[in-house]
């Protein structure tokens, strides 16, 4: 699992918004007819950019609903998506939900359709009417977010600790393999103490993006573990705060 069940997204360390205009749970529908859960929060500023949040392996966990509100509070529309509409339906889930069985059933085309529906929603009046749209993902969702640069029309992609090496040499959708086809800037945020993502993997990902002419910034935080973006980790507060600043600056197109 990525974040612990008690994890909470860090509070934004800097000013820049006037609060969320509204937030709500909803059901979105993809082009293939799949209906899936989502949670959206809109900023007060109607000209705000938007992010589509791609969660970790648990799907639409409360951590990501809280994060959507945090984004809206600093002036960015945000909608978090669930991955399991096709296999788990729309019912609420408790902590005993067997998410791993459902992760194994995610398909590339289904994921593309669901992410496209999320992007279309934040571009709609109901989702904020954003002209500029970004994706931000965590762990498994970090991988998905990176690959959105190849699959969707977005203005940039952000991935927290999404392994660019994929699951092995035969993983054709590993970000390091798809990187030459990316069509949007990339921001990657990683803990140097993450045992699942070696530094040489990050170096290869950065080099592949750079050689392909893809604007990128790959940031590592010394001593930070996997899933460091969690305000319950007081010892990693500086990494959390810096990551927030970088994300907001990336989305806004300037230093936040």
Secondary structure, 3 states (H helix, E strand, C coil): CCCCCCCCCCCCCCCCCCCEEEEEEEEEECCCCCEEEEEEEEECCCCCCEEEEECCCCCCCHHHHHHHHHHHHCCCEEEEECCCHHHHCCCCCCCCCCHHHHHCCCCHHHHHHHHHHHHHHHHCCCCCCCCCEEEEEECHHHHHHHHHHHHCCCCEEEEECCCCCCCCCCCCCCHHHHHHHCCCEEEEEEECCCCCCCHHHHHHHHHHHHHCCCCEEEEEECCCCCCCCCCCCHHHHHHHHHHHHHHHHHHHCCCC
